Amino acid sequence: MNLDRACDLFLQYLKTERRVSSNTLSAYAHDLMEFINYLSEKKIIDAQNADELQIMEYLTHRRAKGVSASTIARNLSAIRSLFRFLVQEGFSDKQPTEIVDRPRVRRPIPKTLKLEQVDALLKVLDSLDSPIGMRDAAMVELMYASGLRVSELVNLRLNQIDLNANYIRVLGKGSKERIIPFHDFASKRISSYLTHARPALLGLNNSPFLFVTSRKKPLSRLRFWQILKSLASKAGIDPEEVHPHIIRHSFASHLLSRGADLRIIQTLLGHSDISTTQIYTHIQRERLADVVRTFHPRGKRIKKSGLNSNKR
C-alpha cells in the first residue's frame, strides 16, 4: 500500500476509532509526514518496502540534525503505531519496527510551586471582587484543588460539576472519564461565582460552559495563561515561571508530600501509565536533598545531581 494512503487511513482510524485529541492527531500527522518525506527521497513509496534498516537510518538522520531523544522516541512511536495498524487491518504482513530500539529518554523533573507561593497566589484571589475577578479566582482555586489540565478547565460545562457532592466529571485524553473530588474552599468560590459573577457576565444569554467571558464564550487556554501570569505577578511570583501546568504539577506534588497514594494521584490526574505519575517521586527526593544540603553542617558537599540518578 502507498505510504501516503496508509497514513491517511491510520489518521482517520485515530480520529474516528481511537477518538484522540486534535493536538495528538496533529502530532501523529506531523511525525509521519516527516518520515514519509524522508522515504520518498529514497524512492520508497510503498509500506511493504520499508524495512528496519531504513527506519534506523531515518532515526539516525534525525539525531544528526540535532533532534532531541524525546522527540525521536515520539517519532518512532508514531511509526510503530502506523505499521501495527497496517498489520492489524491486513494491509501489510510485516512490522519493521519490532527490532528498532527506542532511544533512552531521561524524563525531565517538572517544576512546581512551593507551598508558600501557592498560599500567596490564593491570597490574591481574595481581593478579586469584580465578575471577571471572581471567575478568575474560581478557576485558579479549582485548578489547584483538582489538578485539571488547562484544556479541561476552560472547557468545563455546567453539567460536569456537582456542588452538593463537591466533584467534577472530566472527559480527559482518549475520551476517558474520571471523577475528581474537590474541597470546600473551591466549592465556595465556584458557588459565589455562579451566584454573583456568571449571571453578570452572561446577561440574558445562556451558555453550557461553566466559566465564560464577557463575550459569552469560554476562555481560551492562552487567555487563562495570561490571567495566571498576572495573578502570579501580584502575588510576588516571577510570572515567567508560572504556567497552567505548574499548578497541576503542584497539586500532584503537594498531595504526594502529604502521604497520598501514588495510584490515587494517577487516577486524579488521568494518567494511563503509572510511570508518568512516578516522576513526582523524583521531586520529593530532590527536596529531601535540598533540606540536607541546607541544614546539615556538611550538606554543601552533597551534589545536586546525587538523587536525580536513575540508579537504585
URURMO-V79910 format. One line per field, one symbol per residue. phi: phi as a letter, one per 20 degrees, with the letter a starting at -180 (. if undefined). Layout:
phi=???
This chain:
phi=.gfffffgfffffffeeelffffffffffffffgfffffffemdcdgfeecgffffffffgfffenffffffffgffffffffffffgenebdbcfefdeffgfdeffffecefgfffgfffffffeedegffffffffffffffcmfffffffdgdgfedcefdlbcdcdefmleecdcfbeffffffffffffdefgffemeedbfefdcefemdffeffffgfffffffffemdgffedbgffffffgffffffdnffffffgfffnffcfffffgfffffffffffffffdfgdffeeffegdefffd
